[in-house]
Amino acid sequence: MVNVIEIAFTGYPVTDIARARAFYENVLGLKTSTVFEHEEKHWIEYDIGPGTLAISNMSSDWTGNRQGPAIALEVADFDAAIAALRSAGVTFYLEPMPSPVCRMAIIADPDGNSIAIHKRNS
């Protein structure tokens, strides 16, 4: 049996590093923790709590996709986060909705990757 102890990182493919960084850093407010650059290829990491979200254009075979996995970002204020995302013109794949355990919406990054905006019920 494999003994998994934590998620090391979640990676998202992007095509335009400047556009992607503007979204992740300016719209979502994430701070870079690690930046690897080699010629035109980049790997950018954002530490979020004990986890890491990475964006990269390292492989042309790895492309953004709405149908792929989605990371869920826990927000402090769901309504404020949704308002800020709408103000920034972000595309919503799933409009804000309640569930028995949370409130959630799914948005698109500039490459079409799905990102869940999430707030656990108190």
VENWO-V920611 format. One record per run of one state. SS is the DSSP state (a for helix, b for strand, c for the rest). FROM is the first residue (numbers start at 1). TO is the last residue. If there is no record, write none. Layout:
ss-><SS SS>
from-><FROM FROM>
to-><TO TO>
This chain:
ss-><c b c a c b c b c b c b c a c b c b c b c>
from-><1 10 14 17 28 32 39 41 49 51 57 71 75 78 88 92 99 102 109 114 121>
to-><9 13 16 27 31 38 40 48 50 56 70 74 77 87 91 98 101 108 113 120 122>
